[in-house]
Amino acid sequence: MNFKDKRVVLTGATGGIGSQIAEQLSAAGARLTLADRNAEALQQAVEKLGTDRTIAVAADITSADGRQSIVDETIDCFGGIDILINSAGVSPFGSFVKQDPTMIQMTMEINTIAPMLLTQLVLPTMLEQDSGQIVNIGSTFGSIGFAWFTAYSTSKFAMRGFSQALRRELADTGVNVTYIAPRAVKTPINSSAVYEMAQVIKMNMDEPAHVASKIVEAVGNQKKECYIGFPESLFARINSILPGMVDNSLRKQDRIAKEYATRD
């Protein structure tokens, strides 16, 4: 796919991965709607990328009004939507039994419910023009349920299922669905405890720019699914067939991680 003049909506646009995706798509000639709650960071991003091909929409994607404003302002400015990239997300780390119920609910709303509802708003435009691409940024945590990331893993499992089901529902249309699952990424979404734990258990973590380049490549090739990072991509496949084997291989790591996840 040639990204020149493609009309792209990107949520989580000021985040570690989102900001890198925005830069790479802008360099490829796309017209961008950058959506995020941080109005100041959005404005800085627009000024960096150029105001002639980029607009900012400061919106809370968990609200109906916020989602509607993203769609309306994009169509008003660009006349349509070619690609939606659902990149916004949160990743709480800790003991599930002690986790604040509000955080659990927020995780599901930001990572799963809001992207589903935003997709629902965007689809009529794509179906009318008989072309488009829905891109859902998931995680290998959406194929392997990791201890101490229970809410996050659950939300990403749901996004993987949503992507698969929607792809099949849209099979006879011009709209494609791409699900992309990076492994752990070095972004501010992670707490200091996660980084300390990652160092001890030797967790592989990728740089945002590298992950963004793989995401842009997968979108450009209109892949159905893309798993970023080896051997995590292999473990994701194994877990779907032999979860008991993965249980055993993760047990020692999970016990070490517990020290960091259960700190007061």
Backbone hydrogen bonds, N-H to C=O, Kabsch-Sander energy under -0.5 kcal/mol:
donor,donor_aa,acceptor,acceptor_aa,energy
3,F,1,M,-0.6
5,D,29,G,-3.1
6,K,3,F,-2.3
8,V,6,K,-0.8
8,V,31,R,-3.1
9,V,83,I,-2.9
10,L,8,V,-0.5
10,L,33,T,-2.7
11,T,85,I,-2.2
12,G,35,A,-0.7
13,A,35,A,-2.0
15,G,12,G,-1.6
19,S,15,G,-2.6
20,Q,16,G,-0.7
21,I,17,I,-2.4
22,A,18,G,-2.5
23,E,19,S,-1.9
24,Q,20,Q,-2.2
25,L,21,I,-2.7
26,S,22,A,-2.5
27,A,23,E,-2.1
28,A,24,Q,-1.1
29,G,26,S,-1.7
30,A,25,L,-2.4
31,R,6,K,-3.0
32,L,30,A,-0.5
32,L,53,R,-2.3
33,T,8,V,-2.9
34,L,32,L,-0.6
34,L,55,I,-3.0
35,A,10,L,-2.8
35,A,33,T,-0.7
36,D,57,V,-1.4
39,A,37,R,-1.2
42,L,38,N,-2.1
43,Q,39,A,-2.3
44,Q,40,E,-1.9
45,A,41,A,-2.0
46,V,42,L,-2.6
47,E,43,Q,-2.3
48,K,44,Q,-1.7
49,L,45,A,-2.4
50,G,46,V,-2.7
53,R,50,G,-0.8
55,I,32,L,-2.7
57,V,34,L,-2.8
59,A,36,D,-1.8
59,A,57,V,-0.9
61,I,59,A,-0.7
63,S,60,D,-1.9
67,R,63,S,-2.3
68,Q,64,A,-2.4
69,S,65,D,-2.2
70,I,66,G,-1.6
71,V,67,R,-1.8
72,D,68,Q,-2.9
73,E,69,S,-2.4
74,T,70,I,-1.5
75,I,71,V,-2.4
76,D,72,D,-2.6
77,C,73,E,-1.8
78,F,74,T,-3.3
79,G,74,T,-0.6
79,G,75,I,-1.7
82,D,7,R,-2.5
83,I,7,R,-2.2
84,L,133,Q,-2.5
85,I,9,V,-3.3
86,N,84,L,-0.6
86,N,135,V,-3.1
87,S,85,I,-1.2
94,G,148,W,-2.6
95,S,261,A,-1.0
98,K,95,S,-0.7
99,Q,95,S,-0.6
99,Q,96,F,-1.0
103,M,100,D,-0.9
104,I,100,D,-1.8
105,Q,101,P,-2.4
106,M,102,T,-2.4
107,T,103,M,-2.4
108,M,104,I,-1.9
109,E,105,Q,-2.3
110,I,106,M,-2.9
111,N,107,T,-2.5
112,T,108,M,-1.7
113,I,108,M,-2.5
114,A,109,E,-3.1
116,M,112,T,-1.9
117,L,113,I,-2.5
118,L,114,A,-2.7
119,T,115,P,-2.3
120,Q,116,M,-2.0
121,L,117,L,-1.5
122,V,118,L,-1.9
123,L,119,T,-2.3
125,T,122,V,-0.8
126,M,122,V,-1.6
127,L,123,L,-3.2
128,E,124,P,-2.1
129,Q,125,T,-1.8
130,D,126,M,-0.6
131,S,126,M,-2.0
132,G,174,G,-1.1
133,Q,82,D,-1.7
134,I,176,N,-2.9
135,V,84,L,-3.2
135,V,133,Q,-0.5
136,N,134,I,-0.5
136,N,178,T,-2.9
137,I,86,N,-2.0
137,I,135,V,-0.6
138,G,136,N,-0.9
138,G,180,I,-3.4
140,T,182,P,-2.3
142,G,139,S,-2.0
143,S,140,T,-1.7
144,I,140,T,-2.1
146,F,144,I,-0.9
149,F,146,F,-1.6
153,S,149,F,-3.3
154,T,150,T,-2.4
155,S,151,A,-2.3
156,K,152,Y,-2.0
157,F,153,S,-2.6
158,A,154,T,-2.0
159,M,155,S,-1.6
160,R,156,K,-2.0
161,G,157,F,-2.1
162,F,158,A,-2.7
163,S,159,M,-2.3
164,Q,160,R,-2.1
165,A,161,G,-2.7
166,L,162,F,-2.8
167,R,163,S,-2.3
168,R,164,Q,-1.7
169,E,165,A,-2.0
170,L,166,L,-2.1
171,A,168,R,-0.9
173,T,170,L,-2.1
176,N,132,G,-2.6
176,N,174,G,-0.5
178,T,134,I,-3.2
179,Y,224,K,-2.5
180,I,136,N,-2.5
181,A,226,C,-3.4
183,R,228,I,-0.7
186,K,206,D,-2.9
187,T,185,V,-1.6
190,N,187,T,-1.7
195,Y,191,S,-1.7
196,E,192,S,-2.3
197,M,193,A,-2.6
198,A,194,V,-2.9
199,Q,195,Y,-1.9
200,V,196,E,-1.7
201,I,197,M,-2.5
202,K,198,A,-0.6
203,M,198,A,-2.5
206,D,184,A,-2.5
211,V,207,E,-2.0
212,A,208,P,-2.9
213,S,209,A,-2.0
214,K,210,H,-1.7
215,I,211,V,-2.3
216,V,212,A,-2.9
217,E,213,S,-2.0
218,A,214,K,-2.3
219,V,215,I,-2.6
220,G,216,V,-2.6
221,N,217,E,-1.9
222,Q,219,V,-1.3
223,K,218,A,-2.3
226,C,179,Y,-2.0
228,I,181,A,-2.4
228,I,226,C,-0.5
229,G,227,Y,-0.6
233,S,229,G,-2.3
234,L,231,P,-0.6
235,F,231,P,-2.4
236,A,232,E,-2.1
237,R,233,S,-1.1
238,I,234,L,-2.4
239,N,235,F,-3.0
240,S,236,A,-1.0
241,I,237,R,-0.7
241,I,238,I,-1.2
242,L,238,I,-3.9
245,M,242,L,-0.8
246,V,242,L,-1.2
247,D,243,P,-2.5
248,N,244,G,-1.9
249,S,245,M,-1.9
250,L,246,V,-1.9
251,R,247,D,-0.9
254,D,250,L,-3.0
255,R,251,R,-1.7
256,I,252,K,-1.8
257,A,253,Q,-2.6
258,K,254,D,-1.5
259,E,255,R,-0.6
259,E,256,I,-1.1
260,Y,256,I,-0.6
260,Y,257,A,-0.9
261,A,257,A,-2.2
262,T,258,K,-1.9
263,R,260,Y,-0.7
